[in-house]
Amino acid sequence: MQPGRTAIIAALLCGFCAVPAEAATIEVVVDKLVFTPAEINAKVGDTIEWDNKDILQHTATATNGTWNVLLAAHKKGSFVAKQAGTFEYFCKFHPNMKGQLTVTP
């Protein structure tokens, strides 16, 4: 093999061996008709999980209609962030409940 070629091959192989960053799970608690925290930041690939502590059913619904998560009473609901952007969201059943999700690449 020619000098320098080994270094190039090794560098290329290391690129294929790189471990991708692990996706995170971001928890939002729903309690007493409030999303906490109301503003969350995530990356594409992260899971957003809402934990509904209320006795009422809720939703986490993007105002632009891109996603909707049904949150049964005393249950969790989640989705994986698939696109970057800032998403305002609310509960369809209780429109005064509002939050914001910002997703970065």
N, C-alpha and C positions, 0 to 999 in steps of 0.2 A: 504494500500500500504506500502511496506517496505521502511524504511528510505533510502534515496539516489536514489531510483528508480524515485521519482518525479523529482529530479534534472536532471537525465539522460533524461527523457522524455521531460522535458522543453528545454534542450539543443538541442535535436534532432528536436523539433518543431521549434525552432528559426532558425535552419539551413534551414528549408523549407520556412520560412517566409522572408528570406533575399531578399532584392531587388537587382536585377542584375544592374550592371553599365549601364547607358544609352549609346547607340551608338551615336557617334558624326557624324556631316556632315562636311567634309573638302572641302573647295572651292578652286578651281584653276581657275584663270582667263586666258583666251586665248585672247591676244591682240597683234596686229602687229606681228603675226607669232611667238609668244613666250608664253610658259607655265609659269605662275607666281603664286606661287613659283615653281621653277623647281624641287625641292626636297621636298617631303611631307612624313610625318609619320602618320600612322593610326594603328588602332587595328582591329582585326578580328571583323566583324559586323558593322564597320563604313561605312558610305556612302562617296564616293569620287564624287564630283560634279564639272564638268567643265562648266564654263560660257563663251561661245564663243562670244566675242565682235566684232570679225572680220566680214567683208562682205563675207569672203570665208568659205567654208565648211572644217572642219578638222576631224581628228580622234584622239583618245587616244588609242593606240594599244600596248599591251605588246609585247616586242621583242620575248618572248618565246611562244606567241600565246595563252596564257591562257585567255585573255580578249581583247575586242575591243569595243570602245564606239564611235558612230558616233555623230559628233557635227555639226549640221546644223548652217548656218550663223545666228548670233544673237539669238541663242537658247542655252539651257542648256542640258547636258547629264550626266548621272551618272551610277554608279554601286556600289554594296555592296561588300566590301572586304571579301572573304570567306576563304582565306588561308594565313598563315604567310609566309613571305619571302621578298626578295628585287626584285622589278620588274622595269627594265628599260622599258620606253615606248617612242613612237614617233608618229608623224602624217604620215599616209600612203601617203597623198597627198603632204606633205612638209617634207621630211625625215630629214631636218636640225632641225626641231622642236623636242626637246628631253626633257624627264623628268625622274624622278625616284620616285617610290613609295615603301616605306618600311613599311611592315605590321607586327605587333607583335601580339602574342596570347592574 
